């Protein structure tokens, strides 16, 4: 009988502990509303994705392809389109450096690549409207716009610097002069994070990627609540999936 009581008490403690952990210790992943047409946004967000093989067990998934997308919004219209993928550029090179993509003064993308025939790094000039290669440049000499500082000289802070795993919180912050200003903060699991922050051209909004594969828009002045601009998890085939890697530009 005593053995039965001990077993019963042990099970009761286990169940009680599990319930406490479930209701108190587990913090859900933050959720955001989908963007609506009343935001009245204009511009283009250009971002990079990777198409990965869908391996459940090791070895790790293979990179099948890399692509550049354009998320375009013109007041009441939101459109996401795939501009170009590395598989379409294999005739030029198998070593395309999408992460280092630049934009020239005419609004064309410059995708760096390694030219094996000349053993030099060169650049492909890509038209933003058609996605076609319209030329090459030998050595890209221009510099990307600084994405971390807006036209008001306000600097976005690295999300990893403000992430607090002990308090289980994440947030978006920027620095104006000597003042640190909070744009957004919330409780989140330690596995959740933001990355690749980018100012809008007018310096009033911030776009970021989260670990759930979303592009999220934040208002610097909290004019609206954070919204998901699109869901980037796109199943291309049964054996692949696509993940976002980097915000490249936000242009007018």
C-alpha positions in Angstrom: 0.0 0.0 0.0 2.8 2.4 0.9 4.4 1.7 -2.5 1.2 2.6 -4.2 0.9 5.9 -2.3 4.5 6.7 -3.2 3.9 6.0 -6.8 0.7 8.1 -6.8 2.4 11.0 -5.1 5.3 10.8 -7.6 2.9 10.9 -10.5 1.0 13.8 -8.9 4.2 15.8 -8.5 5.2 15.1 -12.0 1.9 16.2 -13.5 1.8 19.3 -11.3 5.3 20.3 -12.3 4.6 19.7 -16.0 1.5 21.9 -15.8 3.4 24.7 -14.0 6.1 24.6 -16.7 3.5 24.5 -19.5 1.6 27.5 -18.2 4.4 29.6 -16.6 7.7 28.5 -18.1 6.9 28.3 -21.8 6.9 31.6 -23.7 5.2 31.5 -27.1 6.7 32.8 -30.3 5.5 36.4 -31.0 2.8 36.7 -33.6 2.1 39.7 -35.9 -0.8 40.7 -38.0 -0.6 40.6 -41.8 -0.1 44.0 -43.5 -3.3 45.7 -44.7 -3.7 48.1 -47.6 -4.2 51.1 -45.3 -0.5 51.4 -44.6 -0.1 53.4 -47.8 3.5 52.3 -48.3 5.5 52.8 -51.5 8.8 51.3 -52.5 10.6 48.0 -53.0 12.3 45.7 -50.6 14.9 43.5 -52.3 15.9 40.4 -50.4 17.9 37.2 -50.9 16.7 33.6 -50.3 18.2 30.2 -50.4 16.4 27.1 -51.7 17.5 24.2 -49.5 17.1 20.4 -49.8 14.5 19.1 -47.3 16.7 16.8 -45.3 15.2 15.7 -42.0 18.2 13.8 -40.8 21.9 14.6 -41.1 23.8 15.6 -43.2 22.5 19.2 -43.2 20.3 20.4 -46.0 22.2 21.3 -49.2 21.8 24.7 -50.9 20.1 23.9 -54.1 19.7 27.5 -55.4 19.9 31.2 -54.3 17.4 33.8 -55.5 16.7 37.5 -55.3 13.2 38.6 -54.7 11.4 42.0 -54.9 8.6 42.8 -52.5 6.9 45.7 -54.1 4.2 47.9 -52.4 2.5 50.8 -54.1 -0.2 52.1 -51.8 -2.9 49.4 -52.1 -0.9 46.9 -54.0 1.5 44.3 -52.4 3.4 42.0 -54.8 6.2 39.6 -54.3 8.1 38.3 -57.3 11.3 36.3 -57.8 13.7 38.4 -59.9 16.6 36.0 -60.6 18.2 32.9 -59.3 21.8 31.7 -59.4 20.8 28.6 -61.4 19.9 31.0 -64.3 23.4 32.4 -64.2 25.4 29.2 -64.4 26.6 30.1 -67.9 28.5 33.0 -66.2 29.7 31.2 -63.1 28.8 28.7 -60.5 30.2 31.0 -57.8 27.7 33.8 -57.4 28.0 36.1 -54.3 24.4 37.1 -53.8 25.0 38.2 -50.2 27.3 41.0 -51.5 24.9 42.3 -54.1 25.2 46.0 -54.7 23.0 48.6 -56.4 24.4 51.2 -58.8 23.4 54.8 -59.4 20.9 53.8 -62.1 19.1 51.4 -59.9 20.6 48.2 -61.4 21.7 45.3 -59.2 25.3 44.3 -59.4 25.8 40.6 -58.5 29.4 39.7 -57.7 30.8 36.5 -59.1 34.1 34.7 -59.6 35.2 34.5 -63.2 37.3 31.3 -63.4 38.5 32.0 -66.9 40.2 35.2 -65.8 40.6 34.3 -62.1 39.1 37.7 -61.1 36.0 38.9 -59.3 33.5 40.6 -61.6 30.0 41.8 -61.5 26.8 41.1 -63.5 24.5 44.1 -64.0 20.9 43.0 -63.5 17.9 45.1 -64.6 15.4 45.5 -61.7 12.4 45.4 -64.0 13.1 42.4 -66.1 15.7 40.5 -64.2 17.8 40.2 -67.3 21.6 40.6 -67.4 22.3 43.9 -69.2 26.1 44.1 -68.8 29.1 43.3 -66.8 31.5 45.4 -64.7 35.1 44.4 -64.1 35.5 45.8 -60.6 32.5 47.2 -58.7 33.9 50.4 -57.1 30.8 52.0 -55.6 29.7 51.5 -52.1 26.4 50.3 -50.8 24.2 52.7 -48.9 24.5 52.4 -45.2 21.5 50.4 -44.1 22.0 50.9 -40.4 21.8 54.7 -40.4 18.8 56.7 -41.7 18.6 60.2 -43.1 18.3 61.6 -39.6 21.6 60.0 -38.5 19.7 57.6 -36.3 21.5 54.2 -36.0 19.8 50.8 -35.7 21.2 48.7 -32.9 22.3 45.1 -33.6 19.4 42.9 -32.3 22.0 40.5 -30.7 23.2 43.4 -28.5 19.7 44.1 -27.1 18.5 40.5 -26.9 18.1 39.3 -23.3 18.0 35.5 -23.0 17.7 35.7 -19.2 14.6 37.8 -19.4 13.5 36.1 -22.6 13.0 39.3 -24.5 13.8 40.6 -27.9 13.3 44.0 -29.4 14.1 46.6 -32.1 16.0 49.7 -30.9 17.8 52.6 -32.5 20.2 55.3 -31.2 19.5 59.0 -31.7 22.4 61.0 -30.4 23.1 59.6 -26.9 19.6 58.3 -26.5 18.5 54.7 -27.0 14.9 54.5 -28.2 12.8 51.4 -28.1 10.6 50.7 -31.2 9.4 47.2 -30.2 10.0 44.8 -27.3 8.3 41.5 -26.4 8.8 38.3 -24.5 10.1 35.4 -26.7 11.7 32.0 -26.5 15.5 32.1 -26.5 15.5 30.5 -30.0 13.6 33.5 -31.5 15.4 36.5 -32.9 15.5 39.4 -35.4 18.2 40.0 -37.9 19.1 42.0 -41.1 17.4 45.3 -40.0 17.0 48.0 -42.7 15.7 51.6 -42.6 13.1 52.8 -45.1 14.3 55.5 -47.5 12.3 58.2 -45.5 13.8 57.0 -42.2 10.4 56.5 -40.5 10.0 52.7 -40.8 12.2 49.6 -40.1 12.1 46.3 -41.8 13.5 43.1 -40.2 13.6 39.4 -40.7 12.7 37.1 -37.8 13.7 33.5 -37.1 10.3 32.3 -38.3 11.1 33.3 -41.9 9.0 36.5 -42.0 9.7 40.0 -43.1 8.2 42.3 -40.5 7.6 46.1 -40.7 8.0 48.4 -37.7 7.0 52.0 -37.3 9.7 54.1 -35.7 7.1 56.3 -34.1 4.7 53.4 -33.4 2.2 54.8 -35.8 1.0 51.2 -36.4 1.7 47.9 -34.7 4.3 45.6 -36.3 3.0 43.7 -39.3 4.2 40.8 -41.4 4.7 41.9 -45.0 4.6 38.4 -46.4 5.1 34.8 -45.5 8.4 33.7 -47.0 8.0 30.0 -46.4 7.3 28.7 -49.9 7.3 25.1 -50.7 8.8 24.8 -54.2 8.9 21.0 -54.5 8.4 18.1 -52.2 12.1 17.9 -51.5 13.0 21.6 -51.1 12.0 24.7 -49.2 13.0 28.3 -49.3 14.4 30.5 -46.5 15.2 34.2 -46.4 18.8 35.1 -45.8 19.2 38.9 -46.0 17.6 42.2 -46.8 19.6 43.7 -49.6 18.0 47.1 -50.2 14.9 49.2 -49.6 14.4 51.6 -52.5 11.9 54.2 -53.5 
